[in-house]
Amino acid sequence: MDVASSFTTRRSGGYQVLLVCLLSLNFGIVFFDRNALNFLMPFVQPELRLNNTQVGLLASALSLSWALAAFGIGKLSDTLGSRKRLLVMATVAFSLCSFMTGIAGTFALLLGARLLMGAAEGGIMPISHAMIASDVAPERRGIAQGVAQNLGSSLLGSFAAPVLLVWFAEAFGWRSAFYLAGAPGILSAMLIWFLIDEPVAPPRAVPGVQERTHRTLDILLQRNVWVCVVLGVLLVSYLVICWAFMPIYLTQVRGYSPEVMGWLMGTLGISAAVASFVVAGLSDRIGRRPVMIVMPFVGIILPLAALYFQGPAWAMAALFFIGWSLNGIFPMFMATVPSESVDPYHVATALGLTMGVAEVLGGVFAPSLAGMAADATNLSAPLWIMFGLTIASGLIAMFLIETAPSQVAKKAG
């Protein structure tokens, strides 16, 4: 049963498009800031004399505070029913943290700046998805949440960030690049404040599900939620390991210039942007479960290409594009399936829980362990870890229960 569809505020089609576009832009700016350090690491690492373990710890630190904020702020937005105000405050805060990253002169200061940035950014996606669940029609929820999470973050955080920031760092220095990364968030916060309405809070009791308890443990014990949590742990690990170590692997091991590395990493952004429409839209039509089973196995292509492909850079970019289309299912296990599996009043709590556990166990521990593995062996170790994570994810996805409204309606009919 699509529980979340039992309460959806009917908004005009134009407002629904505006909401999704602004939330997508905002999250794109968030990811531009979050990924900036990864793409600038070839400049930062030698100046601050960081080892691979420290590189992993920086990614872990942001993921830790991001995870705690994802659950804490998501829970707070459910309790207060004030989603827009919290979203605007978080957006302004993370922009200020980007400036702090630019002035850091030691590993300790850089670590502190990343912890604060994660705390500011973590609640943005659970709140955004909860707003979509309230204001966007259920039959378009999959593609709406896919676009909100993947389109802006892909075009800005994964494509524009490596290309623009690497160029800017080469021209003006890596510290100036962080100042550039922080500025757009202020404008985004203003647009949300003036153009987006506060969603109407759903009722606490929903006919047919009043008998359910809604403690955090009860939400987690629902089958689809815990499957999505496990998928989140595995695939967030895949994601952050790639961001943390692929840039330095491509430059230090494969011998690509920073500029070519920037374009190769930028290809990932184009791939995820396309997948936000194609993969998420496909799940609305044929179901969440088959798409979420197949796509992790497609993700195998990326680490294998980086390890073994010896052809031209444009062909490497094509392989990166295909492998990274795995990102199309991230909004599904982080938002769409959980929001279709719990009472609408607790959507932000469920999403914060899903994202929070994924960030703690995947985003925090994975890059640190991958960094230690790289120091103990070589920089190919993180890529082999990525390979194993995709295999495990495809197998875990087989335990999902279908929630797509189109498929649920077919079964009910």
N, C-alpha and C positions, 0 to 999 in steps of 0.2 A: 504493500500500500504506500502511495506517495503521501506521507503524512503532511509534509510541508505544504502541499498544494491545497490543503484544507483551509488555509488562510493566506490570501494574497491580496494586498491592496491593489485595486484596479486603477492604474495610471494610464494616461494617454500613451500611444505608441511613441510619439515624439519625446515625451519625458523619459520613457524607458531607454530610448537610444541615447539621450543626453546623459542620463545617469551612468550607463555602462561606459560611454566614451570618457567621461570625466574620471570615473574610478580607474579605468584602464590607464589613462594618462598619469594619474597620481601614482599608481603602483609602478608604472614605468620609471618615473622619477625616483621612486624608492629604490628600485633595482639598479638604476644608474649609479646611485650613491653606494649601494651595498657592493656592487661588483667593481667599483673604481679601484680599490686596493688590489684586487686580483690582477687586473690588467696592467696596473702600474708597478706590480711587484718586480719585474725585471729592472726597474729604476730604483725602487725602494730597497730591495734586498741588499745590493752591494753597498749603498750609502750607509745604511744602518747596521750592516754586517749581521744579517739574520741567517740562521741555519734553517734547514727544511722543517725541523720540528717546530721552530718558532713561526714559520710561515703557516703551518697547520694550526698552531695555537691561536693565531689571529683570526682565522676563519672560525675556529671553535668558539672563541669568546663571543663573537657577534651572534652566532647561532644560539648560544646559551641564553643570553639576555633577550634575544628575539623570541625564543621559545617561552620563557617565563612571561614575557609581555603578551604574547599571543593568547595564552590562556587567561592571564589575569585581566587584561583589558577587554578581551572577548566576554568574560564572565561579568565584568563591570558594566559593559554596554547592555547586556541582557537585564541586569539588575536595575540600572538607572533608566533604561529606555532612551538614552541620549546618544545615539550613534554618531550623528553628524558632528557634534561639538567635540567628542573625543577624537574623531578622525582628523579634524582640522588641527587640534592641539598636537597630535602625534606627528602630523606632516611638518609643522613648523619646527618641532623639536629635532627631527632627524636632519633637517637642513642645516641647523646650527651645528650638529655633530660632525658634518662633513668638513666644515671650516676647522673644527678642532683637530681632525685627522691631518689636515694640511700643515698645522704648526707643530706636530709631534716630532721631537728630535731624538727620542730613544724608544726602545722596544716597549718599555713599561708605559710610557705616555701613549704610544700608538695602541697598545692593548686596552688602556682605559678608554680612549676615544671610541674604539670599536664596541666595547661593552655598552657605552652610553648610546651609541647609534642603534644597536640591536634592541635596546629597551624602548627607544622611541619608535622604531619601525614595526616591532612585532605585532602590535594590535591592529595594524592597518588592514591586512587582508581578511581576518575574521570579521571585522566590522563591515568591510566592503561587500563580502559575500552575503552577510546577513541582510544588508540593505537590498541587494538584488533579490534574495529569496522573498523579501517582503513586497517589493514593488514591480517585479518582472513576472510576466505570465509563465506558469509552470511549463507549458509546452516549448518555451524558448529558454528555459533556465540553463540547460547544458551549454548552449553556444554563448549565452550571455555571461555565464561565469567563466567560460573558457576565454572569451575576449577580455574580460575584466582582469583576469590573472595573467594571461599569456601575451596578449597583443602588445600593450604598452611596454611591459617588462622585457619583451623580446626585442622590439624595435629600438627602445631606448637603452635598457640595461644590458642587452646582449649583443646588439649590433652597433648602435651609435657609440656606446661607451668605449669599447676597445679601439674603434677607428678614431673617434674624436679625441679621447683622452690620451692615447699614445702619441698622436700627432701634437697635441697641445703640450704634453710633457717634454717631447723632444725640442719644441720651439721655446717654451717658457719655463720648464722645470716641473717636476712632478707635484710639488707643493701647490703651485698655481692651478694645476689640474683639479685638485680637490676643492679649491675655492670655486672653480667653474661648476663642479658637480653639485655644490650645495645651493646655488642660487635659484634654480627653477622651482624648488619646493614651496617657496614663499608665494609665488604666483599661483601655483596649483591650489594651495590652501585657500586663497582668496576666491578663486573660481568656485570651489566647493561651497564655501560659506554663502556666497551670494546666489548661486544658481540651483543648489540642491535643497530639497525639503527634508525635514526630519521625518523618517518613516514612522508610520503609525504602529505602535507596539501591538503585537498580536495578543489575543486573550490568553490568560493563564490556563484555562480549561478548554480543551477541544473535544467536541462530541466524538465518542468512540474510543478515546484514548485517556479518559480521565483516570482510569484505574492504574495507569503507569506511574511509577515514581520517577523522579527526574534528578536524582542525585548524580554526581559526576560518575561514580562507579557504575550506576545503572546504564548511563549513556554509553560508557566504554564497553560494557558487556554485550551490547547489541552486536550481532555478528558482523554486519557491514561496517560498523564503526571500528571494531578492532582489526578487521582485515585492512581497512584503509589506514589505520595507524601503522600496521606492519609495513604496508606498501610505502607509506610516508617515510618510515625509518630507512628502508632500503634505498629508495629512489632519491630522497634528499641527500643521503650519503653519496650516491652517484653524482648528483648535481654539484655539491660543494667540493668534492674531490676534484672534479673536472675544472671548476673555476679556480681552485687554489693551485693546482699543479700542472694543468695543461699548458698555460702560458710559458712557464719556465721549462717544461719538457720540450716544447716546440723550439724554444730559443737555445737552450743549453745542450740538448741531446740531438735534436733533428737539425739544428743549425740554421733555422729560419731567422731572418732579421725581425726586429720588433715590429716593423711596419707590416710585413707579411703575416706575422703572428696575429697582429691586430685584425687583419682582414679574415684570417681563418677563424678566429674566435667570433668575429662579427657574423660569419656565416651561420653560426648557431642561433643568433638572434632572428635572422630571416626565416630559418627553419621553424623555430618555435612560433613565430608570428603566423606563418601559413598553417601550422598545426592547430593553432588556437581556433581557426575556422573549420578546417577540414576534419580533424580528428574529433573535436568536440561536437561539431555538427553531425558527423557520422554517428556518434553515440546517441544523439537524439532520435535518429532514424532506426538504427539496427540494434541499439541497446548498449548500455555501459559495459557489461561484462565481457563480450567478445573483443571489444576494442581494447579493454584494459588487460586482457590476456596476451594479445598479439604484440602490442607496441613495446613492451619491455625487451622482447627478443630482437626487435629492430634496433634497439639501443646498443646491441653488441657491436654493431658496425663501427661506432665511433672510436672506442679504445683500440680495436684491432687495426683500424686504418692508421691511427697515430703511431702504432708500434711497428707496422710492417709495410705500409704502402710506400712505394719508392717513385711514384709517378710525379707529374707536374703538380704545382700548387693548386691550379684550378680544379684538377681531378680530386685532390685531397679535400678541397672545399666542398665538392659535390658529395663525397662520402660523409663528411661532417654534417652536411645538410640532411641527409637521409637518416643518419644515426640519431641526431638530436631531435627528430620529429617525435621521439618518445615523450618530449615535453608536453605534447598535446593531452596526455592523460593526467597531468599534475592537477589541474583544476577539478578533475573528476574525483580523485581519491582525497583531495584536500577539502573539497567544498560540495560538489554536486551530489555525490552518493551519500555522504553524511547528512546533508540538508534534506534529502529525500527519505531519510530513514529515522528522523527524530521529530518530536513535536516542534512546531515553528517557534514557540516561545523560547526554546533552548537551542536554536540554531547556532548563534554566535558562540555559545558555550561548547557545543559539540565541535565546531570548526576550530575554535581555539585549542581544544583538547587534542584534536587530530594533528593540527599544525605544531602545537607545542611539543608533544611527545616526539614527533618526527624530527623537529629541530634539535631537541635535547639528545636523543639517542643516535640520530643520523648526523645532524649538522655539527654537533659538539664533538662527539667522539671520533667520527670517521676521519675528518681531516687531520686530527692530531695523530691518530694511529697510522694513517697513510704517510704522514711526514716522518714518523719514527721508522716505518718500513723503508722509506726512501733513504733515510740516513744509514740504516743498517745494511741495505743492499744497493739499490740505485733508483733513479727516478722512474723506471718502468713499473715499479711495484704499485704505485697508486692506480695505474691504468689496468693492471691485472685485477685489482680489487674492484674497479668499475665493472669489469667483465663478469665477475662472479655475482655482483649485486643484481645485474639485469636478469640472469638466469633464475635466481631466487625469486625475483619479483613476478616474473611470468607464471611461476608455479603457484605462488601465494594468491594471485588474482583469480585462480580457478575456484576459490572458495566464496567468491562474491555472490550475493543474491541480487538479481536484476531489479533495478528501480526506475528505469526510464519510463516516463508516463506512456509513451507509445507502446512499449512492450507489455507493461502492466495492464493496459486497457485491452490488449489482444488476449491476454490470458484470462482476464475477467469476463470477456465476451464469449 
